[in-house]
Amino acid sequence: MSKIREVSVTLKSRATMEGAGVRLKRAFGYSDPSLDPFLLLDDFRSDDPNDYLAGFPWHPHRGIETITYMLHGQVEHGDSMGNSGVIGAGDVQWMTAGSGIIHQEMPKKNVDDPVLAGFQLWANLPASHKMMDPRYRDITKEQIPEVIVNDSVKVKIICGEINGVKGPVQDIVTDPEYLDVSIEPNSEFRHTIDNTHNVFAYVIEGEAIYDPIKNEIVGAEHLVIYREGDEALIQTKDKPVRFLLISGKPIGEPVAWQGPIVMNTEEELRIAFNEYNKGTFIKHK
């Protein structure tokens, strides 16, 4: 018999500033066994270009993956592997930093539509993959399938599987699922999740009940962290909801984290920053 996951804790995202002066909401940004392998989730949404145009100029990463999912507006990117381009509404940028990459992410100004909205998620890499070759993927909105469930639920599958339909991002070491779920009023969504994986939801808009036992309504800009179980059950009442549902296989290793670099030991961190300062950080061709 399957076990419905209960909610461990619900947290409101908090305003902060990152990059060269980007105002955003941080859902979480710390190492927590209940969120492992995920380290950070930022929610950037504003109709004021002064909040975001400073962007994220050239900076390094090592030991993690960064996943950027756009809801509105455009971000121009470039990296030390020679990749460059623009991602827009509905697109995803999945970057595996591995042994090291230097990149930038700069929002583009649109005088006719100043809204910029999206999310950036950081996923840790295990020690065995910390120094893997970096790789970069642009996934356009046309490549992301949308599945209709019970006529009242729509799910965009970035990574993972619903009703036999798989998302375009595969062969990731932590076996993640990344779903964008919309539910109509007075409806529900059941989703089976590996009971060894950690799971969280982040409410984009609207409200829903994420734990049928607590029966508490959770609104926008809240993080929902789940306990163990086989299924997530999300129910709406008289309002619709849209949320991210993200899960992954925990790594269970020590985390040494400073700024944009995440390793297993303080010595590995020291080496990484020394290499960056000496110009020997990049290992890829």
BAFI-3210 file (N, C-alpha, C; in Angstrom, 3 decimals, decimal comma, padded with zeros to 6 digits):
// residues 285
n [1|2|3|4|5|6|7|8|9|10|11|12|13|14|15|16|17|18|19|20|21|22|23|24|25|26|27|28|29|30|31|32|33|34|35|36|37|38|39|40|41|42|43|44|45|46|47|48|49|50|51|52|53|54|55|56|57|58|59|60|61|62|63|64|65|66|67|68|69|70|71|72|73|74|75|76|77|78|79|80|81|82|83|84|85|86|87|88|89|90|91|92|93|94|95|96|97|98|99|100|101|102|103|104|105|106|107|108|109|110|111|112|113|114|115|116|117|118|119|120|121|122|123|124|125|126|127|128|129|130|131|132|133|134|135|136|137|138|139|140|141|142|143|144|145|146|147|148|149|150|151|152|153|154|155|156|157|158|159|160|161|162|163|164|165|166|167|168|169|170|171|172|173|174|175|176|177|178|179|180|181|182|183|184|185|186|187|188|189|190|191|192|193|194|195|196|197|198|199|200|201|202|203|204|205|206|207|208|209|210|211|212|213|214|215|216|217|218|219|220|221|222|223|224|225|226|227|228|229|230|231|232|233|234|235|236|237|238|239|240|241|242|243|244|245|246|247|248|249|250|251|252|253|254|255|256|257|258|259|260|261|262|263|264|265|266|267|268|269|270|271|272|273|274|275|276|277|278|279|280|281|282|283|284|285]
n.u [000,851|000,590|002,185|001,122|002,921|003,723|003,832|006,800|007,770|006,751|007,804|008,200|009,411|012,284|013,238|016,156|019,424|021,377|024,130|025,134|023,509|020,802|017,482|015,649|013,638|014,453|013,936|015,212|018,577|020,810|022,570|020,795|019,786|017,190|016,625|018,631|019,544|019,587|020,481|019,867|017,249|016,117|013,784|012,990|011,192|009,909|008,592|010,081|012,795|015,052|015,375|016,611|018,355|021,123|022,098|023,970|027,100|030,216|031,229|032,487|031,720|031,817|031,432|028,656|025,263|023,486|020,220|018,164|014,985|012,762|009,970|009,036|010,112|013,596|016,868|020,250|022,998|026,390|029,398|032,501|032,956|032,295|029,650|026,711|023,810|020,227|017,737|014,220|010,758|009,448|011,626|014,561|017,700|020,164|022,887|025,817|028,305|030,510|033,955|034,600|033,477|033,099|030,761|028,163|025,037|022,733|020,029|017,784|016,711|013,423|011,511|008,832|007,743|008,410|008,586|010,291|010,726|011,337|013,159|015,988|017,679|019,918|021,704|023,429|026,487|027,700|030,739|032,047|031,469|032,138|034,308|033,755|033,555|032,418|029,107|026,575|023,200|020,635|017,227|014,408|011,071|009,416|010,427|009,682|007,458|003,902|001,591|-001,760|-003,671|-006,362|-008,101|-008,049|-005,595|-002,464|000,762|003,999|006,823|009,954|012,056|011,982|009,063|005,726|002,861|004,074|005,297|008,265|010,494|012,731|015,284|017,604|019,593|020,851|022,847|021,770|019,212|016,856|013,494|011,692|009,055|006,449|003,533|000,056|-003,099|-006,587|-009,405|-010,912|-009,854|-007,439|-004,044|-002,176|000,970|003,373|006,383|009,744|010,430|012,825|013,779|014,266|011,859|010,389|008,070|007,342|005,411|004,110|001,934|-001,431|-003,154|-003,076|-003,643|-001,143|-000,707|-002,787|-003,444|-002,696|-004,123|-003,790|-003,960|-001,748|-000,085|001,138|004,683|005,740|007,679|007,483|008,389|008,752|008,133|009,196|007,836|005,585|003,954|002,969|000,338|-001,671|-004,114|-006,748|-009,010|-011,313|-009,746|-007,326|-003,998|-000,485|002,600|006,031|007,244|009,660|012,114|014,711|017,511|019,082|022,443|024,084|026,620|029,458|029,271|031,009|030,893|031,203|030,210|029,931|030,888|030,889|032,050|033,419|035,160|036,940|039,536|039,387|037,814|039,579|041,606|040,154|039,490|042,044|042,998|041,265|042,022|044,613|044,239|044,016|041,736|039,871|039,352|038,397|038,591]
n.v [-001,199|002,188|005,093|008,253|011,212|013,266|016,718|018,172|020,759|024,134|026,993|030,516|032,242|034,440|037,859|038,847|039,815|039,275|038,398|041,109|042,866|041,980|041,798|039,396|036,525|034,171|030,824|028,680|028,273|026,628|023,848|020,993|017,973|017,076|018,226|017,521|016,252|019,022|022,480|025,185|027,467|030,010|032,612|034,729|037,483|040,285|043,474|045,667|046,903|047,847|046,124|043,881|044,204|044,495|041,961|038,828|038,955|037,654|034,737|032,006|028,420|025,319|021,818|021,561|021,607|024,038|025,116|026,881|028,169|029,732|031,894|034,261|036,952|037,505|036,050|036,514|034,445|033,270|031,301|029,733|027,580|028,357|028,504|030,371|032,469|033,081|032,620|032,277|032,812|029,883|028,353|026,371|026,323|024,110|023,590|021,853|022,240|020,787|020,081|022,718|025,866|029,030|031,541|033,804|035,434|037,445|039,504|040,668|043,829|044,938|047,291|047,351|045,315|044,911|042,810|040,297|036,920|033,931|030,952|029,798|026,868|025,073|022,107|019,627|017,805|014,450|013,280|011,615|012,762|015,396|016,505|016,077|016,435|019,618|020,499|021,797|022,657|023,883|023,980|024,283|025,697|024,325|021,788|020,744|018,575|018,712|017,328|016,277|015,612|013,885|015,835|018,150|018,828|020,043|019,247|020,267|018,704|018,878|017,391|013,978|011,805|011,355|009,475|007,801|009,622|011,260|013,817|016,165|016,369|014,126|011,369|012,338|012,409|012,440|011,611|013,331|014,767|017,296|019,214|021,270|022,172|022,631|023,080|022,896|024,539|022,800|020,191|017,469|016,224|013,402|011,963|009,561|008,963|008,001|006,418|006,770|009,190|012,723|015,361|018,412|021,166|024,222|027,054|028,782|030,395|031,050|028,668|025,759|022,522|020,663|018,583|016,152|015,394|017,408|019,398|022,079|025,181|026,386|029,166|031,349|031,723|030,099|027,519|024,031|021,338|017,891|014,871|011,382|008,915|007,430|008,740|011,979|014,121|016,591|019,010|021,144|023,799|026,239|027,779|027,947|026,484|026,834|025,244|024,275|020,981|019,102|016,596|014,346|012,060|011,620|012,574|012,354|013,101|014,899|018,487|021,173|024,489|027,483|030,496|030,373|027,813|024,383|021,821|018,802|019,005|021,390|021,785|021,133|023,246|025,373|024,813|025,118|027,897|028,998|028,104|029,480|032,117|032,034|031,547|028,980|027,531|026,519|023,423|022,143|021,754]
n.w [000,000|-000,888|000,505|001,388|001,116|003,860|004,894|005,954|006,624|006,011|004,311|003,900|001,086|000,982|000,627|-001,120|-002,350|-005,236|-007,480|-009,520|-008,328|-008,261|-007,421|-005,682|-004,662|-002,241|-001,923|-000,674|000,494|001,371|002,855|003,454|004,831|004,225|001,832|000,135|-003,044|-003,507|-003,351|-003,493|-004,286|-006,232|-006,796|-009,227|-010,000|-011,474|-012,479|-012,760|-014,298|-012,955|-010,886|-011,893|-014,137|-013,759|-013,538|-013,747|-013,964|-015,411|-013,751|-011,704|-011,507|-009,791|-009,240|-009,124|-010,521|-012,365|-012,859|-014,853|-015,256|-017,272|-016,997|-018,009|-020,085|-021,079|-020,978|-021,575|-022,221|-021,720|-021,912|-020,769|-022,385|-024,844|-025,473|-026,266|-026,210|-026,068|-023,670|-023,347|-022,369|-020,979|-021,639|-020,777|-019,147|-018,618|-016,858|-016,285|-014,141|-013,210|-013,383|-013,649|-014,737|-016,318|-016,451|-017,650|-016,953|-018,231|-017,966|-020,517|-021,729|-022,322|-023,627|-024,198|-022,710|-019,587|-017,776|-016,016|-015,236|-013,456|-012,418|-010,550|-009,896|-007,858|-008,055|-006,326|-006,998|-006,747|-005,110|-006,906|-009,330|-009,221|-010,598|-013,248|-016,862|-017,854|-019,021|-021,177|-021,705|-023,719|-023,489|-025,329|-025,107|-026,821|-026,774|-024,389|-023,038|-022,449|-020,310|-019,968|-017,179|-015,965|-016,976|-015,461|-014,613|-015,582|-016,641|-017,123|-018,256|-017,432|-016,491|-015,760|-015,509|-016,602|-016,851|-018,777|-020,437|-021,068|-019,867|-021,555|-020,413|-019,425|-018,152|-015,762|-012,879|-010,260|-010,636|-011,023|-010,785|-012,408|-012,407|-013,699|-012,496|-012,964|-011,514|-011,687|-009,970|-007,171|-007,509|-007,846|-007,683|-008,024|-007,541|-008,096|-006,420|-006,081|-003,065|-001,780|-002,487|-002,002|-001,724|-002,796|-003,029|-004,743|-004,579|-007,224|-008,034|-006,885|-004,733|-002,582|-001,021|000,409|002,035|002,991|005,553|007,415|006,162|005,434|003,768|001,376|000,095|-002,597|-003,308|-001,358|000,099|000,178|002,017|001,901|003,835|004,020|001,735|-000,742|-002,525|-003,693|-002,864|-003,986|-003,467|-004,575|-003,628|-003,942|-005,597|-008,283|-008,774|-009,301|-009,403|-008,734|-008,731|-007,379|-007,239|-006,066|-005,945|-002,895|-002,024|000,238|001,240|002,676|002,631|001,370|001,007|-000,667|-001,808|-005,303|-005,596|-004,836|-002,954|-001,441|000,689|002,782|001,922|-000,800|-001,633|-001,128|-002,981|-005,365|-005,392|-005,319|-007,781|-009,457|-008,964|-009,948|-012,577|-013,541|-013,353|-015,217|-016,723|-018,939|-022,540]
ca.u [000,000|001,420|002,117|001,092|003,932|003,297|004,695|007,675|007,775|006,406|008,573|008,010|010,659|012,735|013,884|017,604|020,050|022,463|024,782|025,617|022,452|019,506|016,551|014,903|013,169|015,167|013,136|016,206|019,950|021,610|022,667|019,837|019,583|015,842|016,579|019,700|020,780|019,386|021,175|019,375|016,198|015,812|012,585|013,157|010,013|009,751|008,268|010,949|014,131|016,089|015,517|017,291|019,210|022,545|022,351|024,998|028,277|031,084|031,556|032,780|031,036|032,413|030,860|027,196|024,507|022,551|019,081|017,388|013,699|012,175|008,525|008,730|011,290|014,729|018,193|021,337|024,043|027,627|030,258|033,884|032,996|031,954|028,199|026,070|022,456|019,195|016,597|013,026|009,653|009,235|012,890|015,380|019,142|020,645|024,339|026,582|029,601|031,545|035,301|034,689|033,016|032,886|029,661|027,395|023,605|022,378|018,673|017,679|015,680|012,361|010,757|007,396|007,334|009,521|008,505|011,224|010,312|011,882|013,729|017,250|017,856|021,246|021,728|024,779|027,033|028,443|032,203|032,469|031,182|032,490|035,288|033,382|033,595|031,198|028,253|025,565|022,061|019,484|016,002|013,376|009,735|008,833|010,963|009,173|006,089|002,869|000,661|-003,040|-004,034|-007,736|-008,746|-007,972|-004,198|-001,490|002,114|005,127|007,837|011,318|012,862|011,123|008,111|004,308|002,044|004,903|005,909|009,494|011,019|013,907|016,546|017,787|020,936|021,407|023,331|020,912|017,903|015,834|012,275|011,428|007,727|005,696|002,182|-001,083|-004,307|-007,811|-010,082|-011,641|-009,248|-006,267|-002,976|-001,387|002,177|004,245|007,785|010,628|010,385|014,161|014,136|013,749|010,868|009,830|007,247|007,407|004,158|004,308|000,752|-002,603|-003,031|-003,500|-003,326|-000,059|-000,708|-004,208|-003,639|-002,687|-005,216|-003,506|-003,838|-000,448|-000,167|002,269|006,008|006,039|008,384|006,890|009,352|008,027|008,736|009,290|006,584|005,573|003,114|002,579|-001,067|-001,935|-005,536|-007,208|-010,398|-012,007|-008,782|-006,333|-002,632|000,630|003,758|007,094|007,401|011,034|012,620|015,991|018,171|020,047|023,835|024,525|028,053|029,763|029,164|031,833|030,249|031,530|029,796|029,462|031,613|030,447|032,881|033,187|036,054|037,465|040,753|038,976|037,391|040,779|042,249|039,337|039,634|043,427|043,086|040,551|042,845|045,832|043,898|044,104|040,474|039,198|040,001|037,894|039,288]
ca.v [000,000|003,378|006,042|009,643|012,008|014,376|017,897|018,382|022,173|025,099|028,209|031,625|032,705|035,699|038,784|038,985|040,394|038,433|038,868|042,492|043,676|041,464|041,555|038,165|035,817|032,902|029,795|028,105|028,436|026,015|022,390|020,392|016,568|016,846|018,794|016,869|016,872|020,405|023,411|026,560|027,798|031,439|033,006|036,117|037,978|041,718|044,293|046,834|046,532|048,179|044,978|042,719|044,433|044,333|040,576|037,992|038,987|036,469|034,141|030,577|027,371|023,979|020,836|021,605|021,921|025,152|024,926|028,118|027,955|031,051|032,042|035,490|037,745|036,845|036,128|036,181|033,724|032,902|030,566|029,475|026,527|028,961|028,543|031,665|032,499|033,725|031,787|033,073|032,219|028,460|027,669|025,916|026,211|023,110|023,650|021,024|022,911|019,772|020,495|024,163|026,650|030,444|031,968|034,971|035,409|038,860|039,782|041,618|044,845|045,038|048,486|047,086|044,344|044,899|041,715|039,168|035,956|032,587|030,293|029,091|025,780|024,465|020,700|019,185|016,622|013,601|013,352|010,882|013,550|016,798|016,967|015,618|017,476|020,439|020,429|022,847|022,325|024,769|023,242|025,245|025,351|023,343|020,463|020,332|018,083|019,017|016,206|016,570|014,539|013,985|017,036|019,301|019,002|020,123|019,106|020,413|017,773|019,263|016,210|013,007|011,074|011,318|008,656|007,286|010,710|011,688|015,133|016,152|016,283|012,772|010,920|013,164|011,444|012,404|011,100|014,287|015,136|018,735|019,333|022,507|021,608|023,533|022,341|023,687|024,500|021,607|019,045|016,958|015,624|012,379|011,636|008,579|009,380|007,034|006,729|007,101|010,522|013,904|016,057|019,680|021,935|025,674|027,575|029,924|031,245|030,320|028,014|024,358|021,721|019,755|017,495|015,938|015,202|018,751|020,099|023,507|025,819|027,046|030,109|031,653|032,037|029,234|026,257|022,903|020,236|016,669|013,717|010,200|008,340|006,962|009,585|013,327|014,401|018,025|019,231|022,530|024,065|027,113|028,524|027,107|026,605|026,434|025,048|023,374|019,784|018,710|015,518|013,809|011,055|012,275|012,163|011,900|013,335|016,210|019,631|022,346|025,417|028,896|031,222|029,597|026,545|023,424|020,624|017,941|019,373|022,754|021,763|021,201|024,626|026,212|024,546|025,695|029,351|029,288|027,915|030,572|033,327|031,865|031,372|027,567|026,941|025,816|022,158|021,681|022,298]
ca.w [000,000|-000,993|001,603|000,974|001,814|004,705|004,814|007,105|006,987|004,964|004,553|002,976|000,481|001,564|-000,302|-001,016|-003,533|-005,733|-008,691|-009,473|-007,728|-008,693|-006,310|-005,902|-003,466|-002,052|-001,257|000,241|000,038|002,418|002,776|004,380|004,443|003,700|000,487|-000,617|-003,508|-003,930|-002,479|-003,582|-005,245|-006,283|-007,540|-009,662|-010,710|-011,285|-013,647|-012,669|-014,790|-011,965|-009,987|-012,468|-015,307|-013,417|-013,910|-013,128|-014,839|-015,430|-012,456|-011,832|-010,754|-009,805|-008,334|-009,070|-011,720|-012,218|-013,759|-014,965|-015,925|-017,512|-017,157|-018,744|-020,380|-021,729|-020,367|-022,487|-021,494|-022,394|-020,987|-021,149|-023,405|-026,120|-025,663|-026,080|-026,743|-025,264|-023,296|-023,109|-021,618|-021,189|-021,933|-019,649|-019,308|-017,645|-016,942|-015,366|-014,009|-013,096|-012,987|-013,605|-015,871|-016,034|-017,324|-017,250|-017,245|-018,241|-018,445|-021,624|-021,511|-023,318|-023,233|-024,359|-021,704|-018,637|-016,806|-016,034|-014,224|-013,610|-011,243|-010,678|-008,942|-007,805|-007,656|-005,993|-007,667|-005,821|-005,218|-008,102|-010,524|-009,005|-011,584|-014,588|-017,879|-017,847|-020,211|-021,197|-022,554|-023,886|-023,811|-025,691|-024,626|-027,745|-026,444|-023,079|-023,220|-021,457|-020,175|-019,319|-016,248|-015,434|-017,530|-014,560|-014,231|-016,661|-016,125|-018,033|-017,773|-017,775|-016,177|-015,101|-016,338|-016,234|-017,759|-019,856|-021,198|-020,399|-020,157|-022,427|-019,672|-018,899|-017,755|-014,686|-011,891|-009,071|-011,052|-010,570|-011,509|-012,345|-013,004|-013,555|-012,368|-012,811|-011,132|-011,657|-008,670|-006,733|-008,195|-007,155|-008,475|-007,327|-008,301|-007,453|-006,340|-005,414|-001,631|-001,276|-002,966|-001,316|-002,552|-002,340|-003,967|-004,574|-005,116|-008,109|-007,892|-006,411|-003,430|-002,556|000,160|000,032|003,009|003,302|006,996|008,009|005,487|005,455|002,454|001,214|-001,007|-003,473|-002,790|-000,217|-000,112|000,905|002,087|002,241|004,502|003,165|001,269|-002,130|-003,376|-003,298|-003,162|-003,891|-003,681|-004,579|-003,263|-004,900|-006,395|-008,962|-008,270|-010,158|-008,540|-009,142|-007,914|-007,682|-006,396|-006,503|-005,104|-002,011|-002,175|001,557|001,424|003,271|001,721|001,642|000,069|-000,562|-003,002|-006,452|-005,678|-003,823|-002,969|-000,282|001,787|002,769|001,128|-002,202|-001,864|-001,182|-004,263|-006,428|-005,426|-005,708|-009,229|-010,100|-008,852|-010,744|-013,990|-013,927|-012,901|-016,311|-017,098|-020,226|-023,706]
c.u [000,882|001,173|002,152|002,129|003,274|004,291|005,488|007,628|007,378|007,076|008,267|009,357|010,980|013,460|015,381|018,118|021,231|023,076|025,332|024,575|021,080|018,647|015,702|014,397|013,897|014,283|013,989|017,578|020,907|021,633|021,798|019,606|018,216|015,653|017,647|019,111|020,671|019,921|020,523|018,243|015,887|014,642|012,776|011,956|009,839|009,345|009,062|012,358|015,256|016,335|016,417|018,322|020,704|023,009|023,442|026,204|029,175|031,474|031,754|031,768|031,871|031,619|029,351|026,603|023,614|021,478|018,241|016,152|013,000|010,653|008,175|010,026|012,400|016,015|019,225|022,464|025,263|028,496|031,623|034,029|032,651|030,471|027,692|024,680|021,515|018,120|015,436|011,962|009,446|010,494|013,638|016,849|019,639|022,159|024,985|027,981|030,741|032,869|035,494|034,258|032,897|031,794|029,046|025,945|023,094|020,970|018,674|016,511|014,693|011,455|009,250|006,862|008,461|009,544|009,589|010,815|010,928|012,476|015,125|017,401|019,307|021,106|023,175|025,191|027,769|029,949|032,704|032,296|031,556|033,378|035,005|033,507|032,312|030,403|027,113|024,449|021,047|018,294|014,915|012,009|009,061|009,293|010,403|007,723|005,168|001,841|-000,596|-003,425|-005,445|-008,455|-008,607|-006,545|-003,328|-000,092|003,122|006,288|009,206|012,246|011,978|010,116|006,708|003,577|002,829|005,572|007,109|009,891|012,307|015,233|016,629|019,254|021,620|021,683|022,427|019,467|016,761|014,561|012,077|010,145|007,131|004,225|001,138|-002,332|-005,490|-008,445|-010,801|-011,156|-008,057|-005,289|-002,223|-000,183|003,059|005,694|008,563|010,737|011,757|014,578|013,572|012,890|010,518|008,958|007,478|006,219|004,424|003,160|-000,431|-002,360|-003,563|-003,161|-002,292|000,056|-002,157|-004,488|-003,672|-003,804|-005,035|-003,352|-002,533|-000,496|001,149|003,527|006,320|006,724|007,749|007,885|008,630|008,855|008,763|007,896|006,671|004,837|002,999|001,138|-001,313|-003,379|-005,863|-008,643|-010,997|-011,060|-007,826|-004,956|-001,651|001,872|004,809|007,098|008,729|011,497|013,950|016,557|019,207|021,457|024,410|026,007|028,274|029,711|030,067|031,463|030,703|031,165|029,332|030,112|031,195|031,269|032,555|034,033|036,501|038,740|040,425|038,486|038,601|041,485|041,491|039,532|041,063|043,600|042,391|041,394|044,092|045,541|043,995|042,824|039,839|040,011|039,556|038,647|038,531]
c.v [001,242|004,315|007,461|010,429|013,127|015,524|018,030|019,827|022,995|026,425|029,259|032,034|034,108|036,551|038,832|039,615|039,536|039,056|040,273|043,432|043,289|041,183|040,331|037,616|034,473|031,930|029,024|028,295|027,927|024,507|021,776|018,952|016,300|017,424|018,196|016,054|018,351|021,372|024,782|026,639|029,278|031,693|034,472|036,527|039,462|042,375|045,594|046,440|046,860|047,033|043,891|043,003|044,304|042,904|039,873|037,946|037,765|036,010|032,637|029,699|026,099|023,089|020,771|021,660|023,116|025,011|026,192|027,856|029,301|030,966|033,227|036,261|036,918|037,068|035,687|035,531|033,499|032,148|030,272|028,327|027,071|028,980|029,969|031,608|033,188|032,694|032,699|032,286|030,751|027,662|027,318|025,912|025,265|023,027|022,792|021,615|021,899|020,356|022,002|024,828|028,097|030,917|033,266|034,789|036,847|039,059|040,841|042,578|044,852|046,197|048,269|046,123|044,178|043,716|040,668|038,219|034,595|032,078|029,789|028,115|025,314|023,035|020,287|018,009|015,785|013,714|012,700|011,683|015,029|017,339|016,401|016,770|018,294|020,249|021,430|022,442|023,463|023,908|024,273|024,768|024,312|021,927|019,912|019,870|018,532|017,901|016,677|015,365|014,806|015,273|018,275|019,612|019,030|020,073|019,280|019,611|018,209|018,078|015,255|012,412|011,133|010,504|008,190|008,338|011,237|013,095|015,047|016,026|014,905|012,544|011,873|012,248|011,349|012,034|012,046|014,250|016,630|018,952|020,695|022,115|022,714|022,706|023,298|023,628|023,173|020,343|018,555|016,325|014,654|012,030|010,690|009,032|008,304|007,389|006,991|008,518|011,608|014,715|017,404|020,276|023,408|026,276|028,845|030,914|030,388|029,689|026,593|023,745|020,676|018,559|017,266|015,713|016,556|019,615|021,622|024,037|026,616|027,906|030,365|032,021|031,287|027,952|025,192|021,741|018,999|015,698|012,541|009,679|007,986|007,899|010,985|013,536|015,884|018,271|020,726|022,605|025,015|027,969|027,557|027,294|026,238|026,341|024,191|022,192|019,155|017,642|015,023|012,834|011,732|011,701|011,666|012,048|014,685|017,308|020,753|023,381|026,832|029,578|030,289|028,219|025,643|022,146|019,777|018,320|020,825|022,839|021,840|022,599|025,541|026,049|025,223|027,201|029,772|029,154|029,049|031,850|033,245|031,675|029,941|026,796|026,052|024,590|021,695|022,358|023,512]
c.w [000,000|000,187|001,049|001,794|002,628|004,558|006,104|007,573|005,758|005,302|003,494|002,398|000,986|000,529|-000,043|-002,294|-003,929|-006,977|-008,507|-008,891|-008,209|-007,455|-006,633|-004,582|-003,396|-001,284|-000,261|-000,372|001,087|002,204|003,866|003,942|003,835|002,297|-000,432|-001,778|-003,877|-002,878|-002,421|-004,590|-005,122|-007,215|-007,931|-010,513|-010,422|-012,600|-013,632|-013,121|-013,818|-010,990|-010,552|-013,558|-015,006|-013,656|-013,119|-014,062|-014,615|-014,021|-012,629|-011,107|-010,833|-008,855|-008,276|-010,471|-011,413|-013,286|-013,734|-015,809|-016,040|-017,650|-018,042|-018,962|-021,005|-020,943|-021,396|-021,693|-022,383|-021,414|-021,593|-022,130|-024,783|-026,413|-025,460|-026,693|-025,791|-024,939|-022,938|-022,384|-021,990|-021,453|-020,646|-020,063|-018,208|-017,808|-015,867|-015,278|-013,934|-012,635|-012,987|-014,889|-015,400|-016,993|-016,829|-017,689|-017,103|-018,800|-019,538|-021,366|-022,666|-022,898|-023,333|-023,295|-020,697|-017,681|-017,066|-014,925|-014,516|-012,312|-011,562|-009,525|-009,009|-007,301|-007,430|-006,880|-006,643|-006,075|-006,503|-009,380|-010,367|-010,123|-012,974|-015,580|-017,819|-019,126|-020,050|-022,144|-022,536|-024,257|-024,100|-025,204|-025,515|-027,445|-025,140|-023,225|-022,096|-021,474|-019,451|-018,468|-015,728|-015,844|-016,651|-014,123|-015,484|-016,052|-017,256|-017,453|-018,278|-017,594|-015,393|-016,063|-015,745|-017,295|-018,993|-020,722|-020,418|-020,816|-020,949|-021,705|-019,013|-018,556|-016,769|-013,490|-010,658|-009,398|-010,656|-011,395|-011,315|-013,135|-012,699|-013,639|-012,191|-012,546|-011,083|-010,262|-008,441|-007,454|-007,381|-008,131|-007,574|-008,183|-007,491|-007,544|-005,595|-003,939|-001,009|-001,661|-002,058|-002,273|-001,928|-003,439|-003,695|-005,311|-005,933|-007,959|-007,470|-005,058|-003,505|-001,210|-000,270|000,964|003,432|004,785|007,709|007,432|005,518|004,027|002,414|-000,046|-001,705|-002,693|-001,498|-000,695|000,770|000,861|002,627|003,078|003,524|002,796|-000,198|-003,085|-002,800|-003,741|-002,921|-004,293|-003,682|-004,089|-004,311|-005,741|-007,096|-008,333|-009,372|-009,273|-009,235|-008,189|-008,325|-006,709|-006,933|-005,497|-004,222|-002,180|-000,852|001,805|002,096|002,210|002,231|000,580|000,362|-001,869|-004,102|-006,593|-004,528|-003,977|-001,732|000,929|001,650|001,943|-000,364|-002,569|-002,021|-002,518|-005,395|-006,523|-005,762|-007,214|-009,978|-010,093|-009,721|-012,229|-014,483|-013,578|-013,977|-016,729|-018,490|-021,365|-024,241]
res [m|s|k|i|r|e|v|s|v|t|l|k|s|r|a|t|m|e|g|a|g|v|r|l|k|r|a|f|g|y|s|d|p|s|l|d|p|f|l|l|l|d|d|f|r|s|d|d|p|n|d|y|l|a|g|f|p|w|h|p|h|r|g|i|e|t|i|t|y|m|l|h|g|q|v|e|h|g|d|s|m|g|n|s|g|v|i|g|a|g|d|v|q|w|m|t|a|g|s|g|i|i|h|q|e|m|p|k|k|n|v|d|d|p|v|l|a|g|f|q|l|w|a|n|l|p|a|s|h|k|m|m|d|p|r|y|r|d|i|t|k|e|q|i|p|e|v|i|v|n|d|s|v|k|v|k|i|i|c|g|e|i|n|g|v|k|g|p|v|q|d|i|v|t|d|p|e|y|l|d|v|s|i|e|p|n|s|e|f|r|h|t|i|d|n|t|h|n|v|f|a|y|v|i|e|g|e|a|i|y|d|p|i|k|n|e|i|v|g|a|e|h|l|v|i|y|r|e|g|d|e|a|l|i|q|t|k|d|k|p|v|r|f|l|l|i|s|g|k|p|i|g|e|p|v|a|w|q|g|p|i|v|m|n|t|e|e|e|l|r|i|a|f|n|e|y|n|k|g|t|f|i|k|h|k]
***
